[in-house]
Amino acid sequence: MYIQPYYLGLFVGAFGTVAAEIAIVLISNYRDKKRKQKMQERFKEEE
């Protein structure tokens, strides 16, 4: 089955964009969780 390069490029571009956005969201969520844990530890130390 031959796919025209134009459609292949569109598909790869769309898939790559979605994959990149998912990765960015996962990374930002992971960082937020770490940041919240650090904040909780600081609050415990201050008490």
PDBQT receptor file of N, H, CA, C and O in Angstrom, charges set to zero:
ATOM      1  N   MET A   1       0.850  -1.189   0.000  1.00  0.00    +0.000 N 
ATOM      2  CA  MET A   1       0.000   0.000   0.000  1.00  0.00    +0.000 C 
ATOM      3  C   MET A   1       0.890   1.244   0.000  1.00  0.00    +0.000 C 
ATOM      4  O   MET A   1       1.714   1.431   0.895  1.00  0.00    +0.000 OA
ATOM      5  N   TYR A   2       0.713   2.080  -1.001  1.00  0.00    +0.000 N 
ATOM      6  H   TYR A   2       0.043   1.929  -1.728  1.00  0.00    +0.000 HD
ATOM      7  CA  TYR A   2       1.532   3.296  -1.105  1.00  0.00    +0.000 C 
ATOM      8  C   TYR A   2       0.746   4.497  -0.585  1.00  0.00    +0.000 C 
ATOM      9  O   TYR A   2      -0.386   4.742  -1.002  1.00  0.00    +0.000 OA
ATOM     10  N   ILE A   3       1.357   5.236   0.325  1.00  0.00    +0.000 N 
ATOM     11  H   ILE A   3       2.277   5.037   0.664  1.00  0.00    +0.000 HD
ATOM     12  CA  ILE A   3       0.730   6.450   0.848  1.00  0.00    +0.000 C 
ATOM     13  C   ILE A   3       1.505   7.643   0.304  1.00  0.00    +0.000 C 
ATOM     14  O   ILE A   3       2.736   7.658   0.342  1.00  0.00    +0.000 OA
ATOM     15  N   GLN A   4       0.791   8.634  -0.199  1.00  0.00    +0.000 N 
ATOM     16  H   GLN A   4      -0.208   8.622  -0.230  1.00  0.00    +0.000 HD
ATOM     17  CA  GLN A   4       1.465   9.812  -0.732  1.00  0.00    +0.000 C 
ATOM     18  C   GLN A   4       2.212  10.533   0.393  1.00  0.00    +0.000 C 
ATOM     19  O   GLN A   4       1.707  10.634   1.511  1.00  0.00    +0.000 OA
ATOM     20  N   PRO A   5       3.416  11.034   0.096  1.00  0.00    +0.000 N 
ATOM     21  CA  PRO A   5       4.221  11.720   1.127  1.00  0.00    +0.000 C 
ATOM     22  C   PRO A   5       3.458  12.858   1.809  1.00  0.00    +0.000 C 
ATOM     23  O   PRO A   5       3.649  13.114   2.998  1.00  0.00    +0.000 OA
ATOM     24  N   TYR A   6       2.589  13.545   1.045  1.00  0.00    +0.000 N 
ATOM     25  H   TYR A   6       2.434  13.338   0.079  1.00  0.00    +0.000 HD
ATOM     26  CA  TYR A   6       1.829  14.661   1.607  1.00  0.00    +0.000 C 
ATOM     27  C   TYR A   6       0.949  14.183   2.768  1.00  0.00    +0.000 C 
ATOM     28  O   TYR A   6       0.947  14.781   3.845  1.00  0.00    +0.000 OA
ATOM     29  N   TYR A   7       0.201  13.093   2.532  1.00  0.00    +0.000 N 
ATOM     30  H   TYR A   7       0.203  12.607   1.658  1.00  0.00    +0.000 HD
ATOM     31  CA  TYR A   7      -0.680  12.577   3.583  1.00  0.00    +0.000 C 
ATOM     32  C   TYR A   7       0.128  11.969   4.721  1.00  0.00    +0.000 C 
ATOM     33  O   TYR A   7      -0.242  12.082   5.889  1.00  0.00    +0.000 OA
ATOM     34  N   LEU A   8       1.226  11.327   4.369  1.00  0.00    +0.000 N 
ATOM     35  H   LEU A   8       1.526  11.235   3.420  1.00  0.00    +0.000 HD
ATOM     36  CA  LEU A   8       2.098  10.741   5.398  1.00  0.00    +0.000 C 
ATOM     37  C   LEU A   8       2.638  11.855   6.301  1.00  0.00    +0.000 C 
ATOM     38  O   LEU A   8       2.681  11.702   7.521  1.00  0.00    +0.000 OA
ATOM     39  N   GLY A   9       3.044  12.962   5.704  1.00  0.00    +0.000 N 
ATOM     40  H   GLY A   9       3.009  13.086   4.712  1.00  0.00    +0.000 HD
ATOM     41  CA  GLY A   9       3.547  14.102   6.475  1.00  0.00    +0.000 C 
ATOM     42  C   GLY A   9       2.481  14.686   7.385  1.00  0.00    +0.000 C 
ATOM     43  O   GLY A   9       2.751  15.021   8.539  1.00  0.00    +0.000 OA
ATOM     44  N   LEU A  10       1.261  14.808   6.857  1.00  0.00    +0.000 N 
ATOM     45  H   LEU A  10       1.041  14.536   5.920  1.00  0.00    +0.000 HD
ATOM     46  CA  LEU A  10       0.156  15.327   7.678  1.00  0.00    +0.000 C 
ATOM     47  C   LEU A  10      -0.089  14.414   8.871  1.00  0.00    +0.000 C 
ATOM     48  O   LEU A  10      -0.227  14.874  10.005  1.00  0.00    +0.000 OA
ATOM     49  N   PHE A  11      -0.142  13.109   8.598  1.00  0.00    +0.000 N 
ATOM     50  H   PHE A  11      -0.030  12.735   7.677  1.00  0.00    +0.000 HD
ATOM     51  CA  PHE A  11      -0.420  12.141   9.664  1.00  0.00    +0.000 C 
ATOM     52  C   PHE A  11       0.668  12.175  10.729  1.00  0.00    +0.000 C 
ATOM     53  O   PHE A  11       0.379  12.233  11.924  1.00  0.00    +0.000 OA
ATOM     54  N   VAL A  12       1.926  12.137  10.284  1.00  0.00    +0.000 N 
ATOM     55  H   VAL A  12       2.161  12.089   9.313  1.00  0.00    +0.000 HD
ATOM     56  CA  VAL A  12       3.054  12.150  11.226  1.00  0.00    +0.000 C 
ATOM     57  C   VAL A  12       3.071  13.463  12.013  1.00  0.00    +0.000 C 
ATOM     58  O   VAL A  12       3.330  13.467  13.217  1.00  0.00    +0.000 OA
ATOM     59  N   GLY A  13       2.795  14.570  11.332  1.00  0.00    +0.000 N 
ATOM     60  H   GLY A  13       2.584  14.567  10.355  1.00  0.00    +0.000 HD
ATOM     61  CA  GLY A  13       2.779  15.869  11.999  1.00  0.00    +0.000 C 
ATOM     62  C   GLY A  13       1.692  15.949  13.058  1.00  0.00    +0.000 C 
ATOM     63  O   GLY A  13       1.931  16.424  14.168  1.00  0.00    +0.000 OA
ATOM     64  N   ALA A  14       0.489  15.480  12.712  1.00  0.00    +0.000 N 
ATOM     65  H   ALA A  14       0.295  15.094  11.810  1.00  0.00    +0.000 HD
ATOM     66  CA  ALA A  14      -0.627  15.516  13.666  1.00  0.00    +0.000 C 
ATOM     67  C   ALA A  14      -0.341  14.604  14.851  1.00  0.00    +0.000 C 
ATOM     68  O   ALA A  14      -0.535  14.988  16.004  1.00  0.00    +0.000 OA
ATOM     69  N   PHE A  15       0.123  13.391  14.555  1.00  0.00    +0.000 N 
ATOM     70  H   PHE A  15       0.280  13.079  13.618  1.00  0.00    +0.000 HD
ATOM     71  CA  PHE A  15       0.419  12.427  15.623  1.00  0.00    +0.000 C 
ATOM     72  C   PHE A  15       1.542  12.950  16.513  1.00  0.00    +0.000 C 
ATOM     73  O   PHE A  15       1.473  12.840  17.737  1.00  0.00    +0.000 OA
ATOM     74  N   GLY A  16       2.568  13.514  15.898  1.00  0.00    +0.000 N 
ATOM     75  H   GLY A  16       2.624  13.603  14.904  1.00  0.00    +0.000 HD
ATOM     76  CA  GLY A  16       3.700  14.046  16.660  1.00  0.00    +0.000 C 
ATOM     77  C   GLY A  16       3.283  15.184  17.572  1.00  0.00    +0.000 C 
ATOM     78  O   GLY A  16       3.750  15.283  18.707  1.00  0.00    +0.000 OA
ATOM     79  N   THR A  17       2.397  16.052  17.072  1.00  0.00    +0.000 N 
ATOM     80  H   THR A  17       2.018  15.972  16.150  1.00  0.00    +0.000 HD
ATOM     81  CA  THR A  17       1.920  17.179  17.884  1.00  0.00    +0.000 C 
ATOM     82  C   THR A  17       1.149  16.677  19.093  1.00  0.00    +0.000 C 
ATOM     83  O   THR A  17       1.371  17.140  20.212  1.00  0.00    +0.000 OA
ATOM     84  N   VAL A  18       0.238  15.725  18.872  1.00  0.00    +0.000 N 
ATOM     85  H   VAL A  18       0.058  15.348  17.963  1.00  0.00    +0.000 HD
ATOM     86  CA  VAL A  18      -0.558  15.167  19.975  1.00  0.00    +0.000 C 
ATOM     87  C   VAL A  18       0.359  14.492  20.988  1.00  0.00    +0.000 C 
ATOM     88  O   VAL A  18       0.207  14.689  22.193  1.00  0.00    +0.000 OA
ATOM     89  N   ALA A  19       1.312  13.697  20.501  1.00  0.00    +0.000 N 
ATOM     90  H   ALA A  19       1.435  13.537  19.522  1.00  0.00    +0.000 HD
ATOM     91  CA  ALA A  19       2.235  12.992  21.399  1.00  0.00    +0.000 C 
ATOM     92  C   ALA A  19       3.058  13.991  22.209  1.00  0.00    +0.000 C 
ATOM     93  O   ALA A  19       3.275  13.790  23.404  1.00  0.00    +0.000 OA
ATOM     94  N   ALA A  20       3.512  15.057  21.574  1.00  0.00    +0.000 N 
ATOM     95  H   ALA A  20       3.336  15.221  20.603  1.00  0.00    +0.000 HD
ATOM     96  CA  ALA A  20       4.319  16.071  22.270  1.00  0.00    +0.000 C 
ATOM     97  C   ALA A  20       3.498  16.761  23.354  1.00  0.00    +0.000 C 
ATOM     98  O   ALA A  20       4.000  17.000  24.452  1.00  0.00    +0.000 OA
ATOM     99  N   GLU A  21       2.229  17.086  23.053  1.00  0.00    +0.000 N 
ATOM    100  H   GLU A  21       1.821  16.892  22.161  1.00  0.00    +0.000 HD
ATOM    101  CA  GLU A  21       1.388  17.760  24.046  1.00  0.00    +0.000 C 
ATOM    102  C   GLU A  21       1.116  16.852  25.231  1.00  0.00    +0.000 C 
ATOM    103  O   GLU A  21       1.130  17.302  26.376  1.00  0.00    +0.000 OA
ATOM    104  N   ILE A  22       0.864  15.561  24.960  1.00  0.00    +0.000 N 
ATOM    105  H   ILE A  22       0.852  15.195  24.029  1.00  0.00    +0.000 HD
ATOM    106  CA  ILE A  22       0.641  14.610  26.059  1.00  0.00    +0.000 C 
ATOM    107  C   ILE A  22       1.890  14.539  26.932  1.00  0.00    +0.000 C 
ATOM    108  O   ILE A  22       1.793  14.546  28.159  1.00  0.00    +0.000 OA
ATOM    109  N   ALA A  23       3.058  14.471  26.304  1.00  0.00    +0.000 N 
ATOM    110  H   ALA A  23       3.137  14.465  25.307  1.00  0.00    +0.000 HD
ATOM    111  CA  ALA A  23       4.318  14.394  27.059  1.00  0.00    +0.000 C 
ATOM    112  C   ALA A  23       4.504  15.647  27.914  1.00  0.00    +0.000 C 
ATOM    113  O   ALA A  23       4.915  15.554  29.070  1.00  0.00    +0.000 OA
ATOM    114  N   ILE A  24       4.202  16.819  27.349  1.00  0.00    +0.000 N 
ATOM    115  H   ILE A  24       3.867  16.895  26.410  1.00  0.00    +0.000 HD
ATOM    116  CA  ILE A  24       4.353  18.077  28.099  1.00  0.00    +0.000 C 
ATOM    117  C   ILE A  24       3.432  18.091  29.309  1.00  0.00    +0.000 C 
ATOM    118  O   ILE A  24       3.844  18.497  30.396  1.00  0.00    +0.000 OA
ATOM    119  N   VAL A  25       2.177  17.647  29.131  1.00  0.00    +0.000 N 
ATOM    120  H   VAL A  25       1.842  17.318  28.248  1.00  0.00    +0.000 HD
ATOM    121  CA  VAL A  25       1.216  17.629  30.246  1.00  0.00    +0.000 C 
ATOM    122  C   VAL A  25       1.689  16.675  31.331  1.00  0.00    +0.000 C 
ATOM    123  O   VAL A  25       1.633  17.000  32.517  1.00  0.00    +0.000 OA
ATOM    124  N   LEU A  26       2.159  15.489  30.923  1.00  0.00    +0.000 N 
ATOM    125  H   LEU A  26       2.205  15.225  29.959  1.00  0.00    +0.000 HD
ATOM    126  CA  LEU A  26       2.628  14.509  31.913  1.00  0.00    +0.000 C 
ATOM    127  C   LEU A  26       3.820  15.063  32.684  1.00  0.00    +0.000 C 
ATOM    128  O   LEU A  26       3.890  14.914  33.904  1.00  0.00    +0.000 OA
ATOM    129  N   ILE A  27       4.752  15.697  31.988  1.00  0.00    +0.000 N 
ATOM    130  H   ILE A  27       4.694  15.818  30.997  1.00  0.00    +0.000 HD
ATOM    131  CA  ILE A  27       5.944  16.247  32.645  1.00  0.00    +0.000 C 
ATOM    132  C   ILE A  27       5.551  17.363  33.615  1.00  0.00    +0.000 C 
ATOM    133  O   ILE A  27       6.069  17.422  34.730  1.00  0.00    +0.000 OA
ATOM    134  N   SER A  28       4.638  18.249  33.199  1.00  0.00    +0.000 N 
ATOM    135  H   SER A  28       4.217  18.201  32.293  1.00  0.00    +0.000 HD
ATOM    136  CA  SER A  28       4.235  19.354  34.081  1.00  0.00    +0.000 C 
ATOM    137  C   SER A  28       3.487  18.825  35.299  1.00  0.00    +0.000 C 
ATOM    138  O   SER A  28       3.657  19.350  36.399  1.00  0.00    +0.000 OA
ATOM    139  N   ASN A  29       2.657  17.792  35.121  1.00  0.00    +0.000 N 
ATOM    140  H   ASN A  29       2.519  17.366  34.227  1.00  0.00    +0.000 HD
ATOM    141  CA  ASN A  29       1.960  17.190  36.265  1.00  0.00    +0.000 C 
ATOM    142  C   ASN A  29       2.963  16.584  37.227  1.00  0.00    +0.000 C 
ATOM    143  O   ASN A  29       2.829  16.730  38.442  1.00  0.00    +0.000 OA
ATOM    144  N   TYR A  30       3.972  15.901  36.688  1.00  0.00    +0.000 N 
ATOM    145  H   TYR A  30       4.080  15.783  35.701  1.00  0.00    +0.000 HD
ATOM    146  CA  TYR A  30       4.998  15.261  37.523  1.00  0.00    +0.000 C 
ATOM    147  C   TYR A  30       5.745  16.319  38.333  1.00  0.00    +0.000 C 
ATOM    148  O   TYR A  30       6.005  16.128  39.521  1.00  0.00    +0.000 OA
ATOM    149  N   ARG A  31       6.092  17.443  37.683  1.00  0.00    +0.000 N 
ATOM    150  H   ARG A  31       5.881  17.598  36.718  1.00  0.00    +0.000 HD
ATOM    151  CA  ARG A  31       6.810  18.519  38.378  1.00  0.00    +0.000 C 
ATOM    152  C   ARG A  31       5.929  19.135  39.458  1.00  0.00    +0.000 C 
ATOM    153  O   ARG A  31       6.409  19.435  40.551  1.00  0.00    +0.000 OA
ATOM    154  N   ASP A  32       4.634  19.329  39.160  1.00  0.00    +0.000 N 
ATOM    155  H   ASP A  32       4.244  19.086  38.272  1.00  0.00    +0.000 HD
ATOM    156  CA  ASP A  32       3.725  19.914  40.154  1.00  0.00    +0.000 C 
ATOM    157  C   ASP A  32       3.617  19.016  41.375  1.00  0.00    +0.000 C 
ATOM    158  O   ASP A  32       3.598  19.509  42.502  1.00  0.00    +0.000 OA
ATOM    159  N   LYS A  33       3.546  17.709  41.171  1.00  0.00    +0.000 N 
ATOM    160  H   LYS A  33       3.561  17.308  40.255  1.00  0.00    +0.000 HD
ATOM    161  CA  LYS A  33       3.465  16.783  42.306  1.00  0.00    +0.000 C 
ATOM    162  C   LYS A  33       4.715  16.904  43.169  1.00  0.00    +0.000 C 
ATOM    163  O   LYS A  33       4.623  16.951  44.395  1.00  0.00    +0.000 OA
ATOM    164  N   LYS A  34       5.880  16.956  42.532  1.00  0.00    +0.000 N 
ATOM    165  H   LYS A  34       5.955  16.918  41.536  1.00  0.00    +0.000 HD
ATOM    166  CA  LYS A  34       7.133  17.092  43.289  1.00  0.00    +0.000 C 
ATOM    167  C   LYS A  34       7.140  18.413  44.052  1.00  0.00    +0.000 C 
ATOM    168  O   LYS A  34       7.559  18.463  45.209  1.00  0.00    +0.000 OA
ATOM    169  N   ARG A  35       6.677  19.483  43.406  1.00  0.00    +0.000 N 
ATOM    170  H   ARG A  35       6.336  19.443  42.466  1.00  0.00    +0.000 HD
ATOM    171  CA  ARG A  35       6.666  20.802  44.035  1.00  0.00    +0.000 C 
ATOM    172  C   ARG A  35       5.731  20.792  45.249  1.00  0.00    +0.000 C 
ATOM    173  O   ARG A  35       6.066  21.353  46.293  1.00  0.00    +0.000 OA
ATOM    174  N   LYS A  36       4.558  20.155  45.114  1.00  0.00    +0.000 N 
ATOM    175  H   LYS A  36       4.286  19.700  44.266  1.00  0.00    +0.000 HD
ATOM    176  CA  LYS A  36       3.612  20.091  46.233  1.00  0.00    +0.000 C 
ATOM    177  C   LYS A  36       4.203  19.307  47.397  1.00  0.00    +0.000 C 
ATOM    178  O   LYS A  36       4.016  19.678  48.556  1.00  0.00    +0.000 OA
ATOM    179  N   GLN A  37       4.914  18.226  47.095  1.00  0.00    +0.000 N 
ATOM    180  H   GLN A  37       5.066  17.924  46.154  1.00  0.00    +0.000 HD
ATOM    181  CA  GLN A  37       5.541  17.433  48.159  1.00  0.00    +0.000 C 
ATOM    182  C   GLN A  37       6.567  18.286  48.900  1.00  0.00    +0.000 C 
ATOM    183  O   GLN A  37       6.636  18.238  50.129  1.00  0.00    +0.000 OA
ATOM    184  N   LYS A  38       7.361  19.060  48.173  1.00  0.00    +0.000 N 
ATOM    185  H   LYS A  38       7.306  19.098  47.175  1.00  0.00    +0.000 HD
ATOM    186  CA  LYS A  38       8.363  19.923  48.812  1.00  0.00    +0.000 C 
ATOM    187  C   LYS A  38       7.674  20.969  49.688  1.00  0.00    +0.000 C 
ATOM    188  O   LYS A  38       8.131  21.252  50.795  1.00  0.00    +0.000 OA
ATOM    189  N   MET A  39       6.580  21.539  49.195  1.00  0.00    +0.000 N 
ATOM    190  H   MET A  39       6.209  21.309  48.295  1.00  0.00    +0.000 HD
ATOM    191  CA  MET A  39       5.845  22.545  49.966  1.00  0.00    +0.000 C 
ATOM    192  C   MET A  39       5.327  21.936  51.265  1.00  0.00    +0.000 C 
ATOM    193  O   MET A  39       5.441  22.546  52.327  1.00  0.00    +0.000 OA
ATOM    194  N   GLN A  40       4.756  20.730  51.181  1.00  0.00    +0.000 N 
ATOM    195  H   GLN A  40       4.664  20.234  50.318  1.00  0.00    +0.000 HD
ATOM    196  CA  GLN A  40       4.229  20.072  52.378  1.00  0.00    +0.000 C 
ATOM    197  C   GLN A  40       5.351  19.818  53.378  1.00  0.00    +0.000 C 
ATOM    198  O   GLN A  40       5.157  19.991  54.581  1.00  0.00    +0.000 OA
ATOM    199  N   GLU A  41       6.511  19.413  52.896  1.00  0.00    +0.000 N 
ATOM    200  H   GLU A  41       6.668  19.273  51.919  1.00  0.00    +0.000 HD
ATOM    201  CA  GLU A  41       7.647  19.160  53.793  1.00  0.00    +0.000 C 
ATOM    202  C   GLU A  41       8.080  20.457  54.482  1.00  0.00    +0.000 C 
ATOM    203  O   GLU A  41       8.419  20.446  55.665  1.00  0.00    +0.000 OA
ATOM    204  N   ARG A  42       8.069  21.569  53.748  1.00  0.00    +0.000 N 
ATOM    205  H   ARG A  42       7.794  21.578  52.787  1.00  0.00    +0.000 HD
ATOM    206  CA  ARG A  42       8.455  22.857  54.337  1.00  0.00    +0.000 C 
ATOM    207  C   ARG A  42       7.460  23.265  55.418  1.00  0.00    +0.000 C 
ATOM    208  O   ARG A  42       7.852  23.757  56.476  1.00  0.00    +0.000 OA
ATOM    209  N   PHE A  43       6.162  23.059  55.146  1.00  0.00    +0.000 N 
ATOM    210  H   PHE A  43       5.844  22.660  54.286  1.00  0.00    +0.000 HD
ATOM    211  CA  PHE A  43       5.146  23.425  56.138  1.00  0.00    +0.000 C 
ATOM    212  C   PHE A  43       5.316  22.595  57.405  1.00  0.00    +0.000 C 
ATOM    213  O   PHE A  43       5.150  23.103  58.514  1.00  0.00    +0.000 OA
ATOM    214  N   LYS A  44       5.645  21.323  57.236  1.00  0.00    +0.000 N 
ATOM    215  H   LYS A  44       5.780  20.910  56.336  1.00  0.00    +0.000 HD
ATOM    216  CA  LYS A  44       5.844  20.451  58.404  1.00  0.00    +0.000 C 
ATOM    217  C   LYS A  44       7.043  20.926  59.222  1.00  0.00    +0.000 C 
ATOM    218  O   LYS A  44       7.010  20.890  60.452  1.00  0.00    +0.000 OA
ATOM    219  N   GLU A  45       8.096  21.369  58.545  1.00  0.00    +0.000 N 
ATOM    220  H   GLU A  45       8.123  21.398  57.546  1.00  0.00    +0.000 HD
ATOM    221  CA  GLU A  45       9.298  21.832  59.250  1.00  0.00    +0.000 C 
ATOM    222  C   GLU A  45       9.016  23.117  60.035  1.00  0.00    +0.000 C 
ATOM    223  O   GLU A  45       9.570  23.321  61.115  1.00  0.00    +0.000 OA
ATOM    224  N   GLU A  46       8.159  23.979  59.494  1.00  0.00    +0.000 N 
ATOM    225  H   GLU A  46       7.709  23.814  58.616  1.00  0.00    +0.000 HD
ATOM    226  CA  GLU A  46       7.880  25.266  60.146  1.00  0.00    +0.000 C 
ATOM    227  C   GLU A  46       7.045  25.090  61.409  1.00  0.00    +0.000 C 
ATOM    228  O   GLU A  46       7.155  25.891  62.337  1.00  0.00    +0.000 OA
ATOM    229  N   GLU A  47       6.217  24.059  61.458  1.00  0.00    +0.000 N 
ATOM    230  H   GLU A  47       6.127  23.408  60.704  1.00  0.00    +0.000 HD
ATOM    231  CA  GLU A  47       5.322  23.871  62.614  1.00  0.00    +0.000 C 
ATOM    232  C   GLU A  47       6.080  23.563  63.883  1.00  0.00    +0.000 C 
ATOM    233  O   GLU A  47       5.472  23.380  64.937  1.00  0.00    +0.000 OA
TER     234      GLU A  47
